[in-house]
Amino acid sequence: MPDITQTELMDMIAADESPSNISDKIKDLLFAKSAEKVDAVRPDVANTMFQEPEEEEVDDTPDSEEVEGA
C-alpha cells in the first residue's frame, strides 16, 4: 500500500480526482492511523489480560479474638 500524506489527499481533492479514489485513500489513511494506535496499546493489553494473578499469602493461624470467642 503506497503511503499518502494529507497534503497529497488535498491535492487529489483539488484536482477533481475520482470520489471513489479519494474515499479509498481516506480509508487507507484512517486504517494506517488506527493500526499504529493498536500496535502501541497491544503490549499493555496483553500484559493485563495474560498476566498471572498474584497470590496473596494466607495466614492459617487463627486470630486471638477467634480463639477466645469459641
N, C-alpha and C positions, 0 to 999 in steps of 0.2 A: 504494500500500500504506500503510495507516494505521500511524503509529508507535505502538508499545505498549511500555510500560515493564514492568519486572519486578514492580513493585507492582500494576499492573493485571492482570498474569498471575496473581499470587497471589490477587487479588480474584476472578478468574474461577474459580479452583480452589475457593476457599472458598464461592462462590455455586452450586456444583454445575452449572456450565455443561457443555455437551456435551463429552465427552472428545475427539472429533474436532476440535472448535473450539479447544480448549486445545492439542491437539497441533499444529494448524496455526499457532497463534500462537507456540509454542515454535520451530517450524521457521523462522518468519519472523524471530524474534529471532536465531537462530543464523546464518541466512543474512546478515542485516544486519551482524553482528559479523565474519563471515568476509570479507564484501565490503570492509569497512573495512580489514582487515589486508592483503588482497590489493592494494588500491589504495595502501596505504602502502609496500609492498615492490616494486611493479611498476617504478618508475623505476630502482631499483638493479639489478634483474634485467635490464631492457632494456639498461642501460649495460654490464653484464657480458657479455651474450650478443652484442650487436651492435657492440661497440667493436672497432675495427680493431687488430690486434696491432701492437705497436711493433716496428719493425725495428731490430735491433742492427747497428752498423757492423761490417763485416767487414774485417779488416786483410789486404790481399793481399800484403804484403811478408813473405817467409819469415823465420823466426827465425834468429838466428846459429847456433844449435845444429843446425838442419835443414840449413843450408848446409855446415857443417863435416863432418857425417856422410855427405854424399853422395859 
